[in-house]
């Protein structure tokens, strides 16, 4: 049997596997794909993230908040989504797309956070870990969240915040 014939047979077998997999409607297959993607996200080391500083007038920030507003309401009080008192806004980007946004007000070497939102795709906490590490490099020593909903508490605890005198605090 010649090498060319073996390659051709191998190619046909590969095509048959592709056709069979496309014809499968099994939920198990979809779950395997989902598990693969979750493992891939959980192993993210943060090197593919970037942090960019925004300002309140940035049109993309307005678009981002408008686009995710309904999901954001699950985790934050609606009045905390206002940008009027904010002087510090950062976004975490992953491979060119926005993974999340943090809005707050600087108070010395502390940052009072109005909201720290991560898009559903990046809710494995790797974007948050990257963000707080970078903010510490920027000189922030303390992070404070005063208005916290039930939906947001578990994320804050995973990020290392502790409840002190009714507010959540994280030291860098």
C-alpha positions in Angstrom: 0.0 0.0 0.0 1.5 3.3 -1.0 1.9 6.4 1.2 -0.5 8.5 -0.9 -3.2 5.8 -0.6 -2.7 5.7 3.2 -3.0 9.4 3.5 -6.1 9.4 1.4 -7.8 6.7 3.5 -6.8 8.5 6.7 -8.4 11.7 5.2 -11.6 9.9 4.4 -11.8 8.4 7.9 -11.3 11.9 9.4 -14.1 13.2 7.2 -16.4 10.4 8.4 -15.6 11.3 12.1 -16.4 15.0 11.4 -19.7 14.1 9.7 -20.7 11.8 12.6 -19.8 14.4 15.2 -21.8 17.1 13.4 -24.8 14.8 13.2 -24.8 14.0 16.9 -27.4 15.9 18.9 -26.1 14.5 22.2 -26.1 16.8 25.2 -23.1 14.9 26.5 -21.0 16.1 23.6 -21.9 19.7 24.4 -21.1 19.2 28.1 -17.7 17.9 27.2 -17.0 21.0 25.1 -18.2 23.2 28.0 -16.0 21.4 30.5 -13.1 21.8 28.1 -13.7 25.6 27.9 -14.1 25.9 31.7 -10.8 24.1 32.2 -9.2 26.3 29.7 -10.5 29.4 31.4 -9.6 28.2 34.9 -6.0 27.6 33.8 -5.7 31.2 32.6 -2.7 32.8 34.2 -3.7 36.4 33.5 -0.9 37.0 31.0 -3.4 37.5 28.3 -5.2 40.3 30.2 -4.6 44.0 29.9 -5.9 46.8 32.1 -6.9 50.1 30.5 -7.9 53.3 32.3 -11.1 54.9 31.0 -12.9 58.2 31.7 -16.6 58.9 32.3 -17.1 60.4 28.8 -15.8 57.4 27.0 -18.4 56.3 24.5 -17.4 52.6 24.7 -17.9 52.7 28.5 -21.4 54.0 28.0 -22.1 51.3 25.4 -20.6 48.6 27.7 -22.8 49.6 30.6 -25.9 49.9 28.5 -25.2 46.5 26.9 -24.7 44.7 30.2 -27.1 46.8 32.4 -29.7 44.1 32.9 -27.1 41.6 34.0 -25.4 44.2 36.2 -28.6 44.8 38.0 -28.4 41.2 39.4 -25.2 42.1 41.3 -25.4 45.9 42.0 -27.9 48.4 43.2 -29.0 50.5 40.2 -27.8 53.8 41.8 -24.3 52.4 42.1 -24.2 52.1 38.3 -24.1 55.9 38.0 -20.8 57.4 37.0 -21.3 60.9 38.3 -19.2 60.5 41.5 -16.6 58.2 39.9 -13.1 59.5 39.2 -11.4 56.1 38.6 -12.5 53.7 35.9 -10.6 50.7 34.6 -11.5 47.9 32.2 -9.9 44.5 31.9 -9.5 43.3 28.4 -8.8 39.8 27.2 -7.5 39.4 23.7 -8.9 42.7 22.6 -12.4 42.4 24.1 -13.7 43.8 27.4 -13.8 41.2 30.2 -15.0 43.6 32.8 -15.1 47.1 34.3 -14.3 48.6 37.7 -15.7 52.1 38.7 -14.8 53.8 41.9 -13.5 56.9 43.6 -9.9 57.3 44.8 -9.4 58.3 48.4 -5.7 58.6 49.1 -4.2 55.2 48.6 -7.6 53.5 48.8 -10.2 52.9 46.2 -13.9 53.0 47.1 -15.5 50.8 44.5 -19.0 51.6 43.1 -19.1 48.5 41.0 -16.7 45.8 39.8 -18.5 44.0 37.0 -17.2 41.0 35.0 -18.9 39.8 31.8 -20.4 36.3 32.0 -17.7 34.8 29.8 -15.0 35.7 32.4 -16.7 34.9 35.7 -14.0 32.4 36.7 -12.4 35.2 38.8 -9.2 35.3 36.8 -10.0 38.7 35.4 -10.7 40.0 39.0 -7.5 38.5 40.3 -5.6 40.2 37.5 -7.4 43.5 38.1 -6.7 43.7 41.8 -3.0 42.7 41.3 -2.6 45.5 38.7 -4.4 48.0 40.9 -2.0 47.2 43.7 0.9 47.8 41.3 -0.7 51.2 40.5 -0.3 52.1 44.2 -3.6 51.3 45.7 -3.3 49.8 49.2 -7.0 49.3 50.1 -10.2 48.5 48.3 -13.6 49.3 49.9 -17.1 48.2 48.8 -19.9 49.9 50.8 -23.0 48.9 48.9 -23.0 45.2 48.4 -25.8 43.0 47.3 -26.3 39.3 48.1 -25.4 38.4 44.5 -22.0 40.1 44.7 -20.8 38.9 48.1 -19.4 35.6 47.0 -17.3 37.3 44.3 -15.9 39.8 46.8 -15.0 37.0 49.2 -13.3 35.0 46.4 -11.3 38.2 45.7 -10.2 38.4 49.3 -12.5 41.0 50.7 -13.6 40.7 54.3 -16.6 42.4 56.0 -15.5 45.0 58.5 -18.0 47.3 60.2 -20.7 46.7 57.6 -18.4 47.2 54.5 -16.3 44.9 52.5 -12.5 45.7 52.6 -9.5 44.2 50.8 -5.9 45.2 51.6 -3.5 45.0 48.8 
